[in-house]
Amino acid sequence: MTVAYTLCGDANLDFTVNGADLNTVLSNYNKTGMYWSQGDFNYDGTVNGADLNMVLSNYNRSVSLGAAVPEPSALLLATAGLLGLLCYGWRKRR
């Protein structure tokens, strides 16, 4: 499983900040209790000027789907394996 990176302002998670995302922010502007998909990109619970600035700063930008990041547990497992090999090598030298 991979986790995909997206830009701030991409409310519908289509990897592009466009008019649909701007409409989401504008339709929920000054509303409280909102989430990312409703335009609250800084997680303060309110869609406000800060969220609108995030959309405008990334407007017409997109992320390629090749920018996927491995799941954190896979990185942890790989790190643990490397650490185990290093410890084994160190003990074998002594």
N, C-alpha and C positions, 0 to 999 in steps of 0.2 A: 504494500500500500504506500502511496506517496501523498504528500501534502503539496498542493499547488499554491504558488505565490500569486497574489493579485495586487493591484494598485489601490491606494486609498482613493475612495470616490467611486469604486466599482460596486455599486449596491446590488446588482443582479448577478454578480460573479461570472460575467461572460468574458473576462480578461481584457475588456476595453472600457474606458471611461468615455461615455458619450451622452447624447441627449436624453436617453432613457434614465440614466443615473441622475442627471441634472433635474429631470422632472420629478424623480423620487424625492430628492432633497427639497425641491420647491413645494411639493404637495404636502410635505410633513414639517415645513419650516415652523419653528417655535413650538412644536409639540414635544411633550415630555414622555418618558417611558418608551422610547424608541430603541431599535436595534440596528445593527449594520445594514440589514436588508431594507430598512426604512430610512436610511440616510444618516444614522449616527455613527460616524467613522472614528471618532475619538472616544467612544464609550462613556460619555458623560451623562447619557440619558436624555439629552435634548438635541434636537436638530437645530443648529444655529449657524451663525456666520463662519465659525471655525470649520464646520463640515462643508459648507458651501465653498470655502476657500480650497479645501482638499479636492473637491470635484473640479474646480476651475484650474487649479495648478496641474492637474493630470489630464485635462480635457483633450480628447482625441489621441491619447496614448494607449498603448496596449502592451500586453505581456505575451511572449511566445510560450506555447505550451511545453517547450523543451526546458523551461526553467523550473521543473519540478524538483523538490527537495526530498531526500529519503526520510522515512519515518524515524523519529527520534529513538525508538527502541532498537532499530537496526543499527544505528550509530553507536548506541550504548553496548550492544552485543559485540560489535566489531572492536570497540575500544577495550572491552573486557578480555577478548581473545588475544589482542596484541599485548596487553599487560601480562597475561598469563604466559605467553611465549617469552617475553622479556625476563620475567621472574625465573622461568625454567632455565633459560640460558645463563643467567647470573648464578644460579645455584650449581649448575653443571661446571662452571668455571672454577668455583671454589673447591 
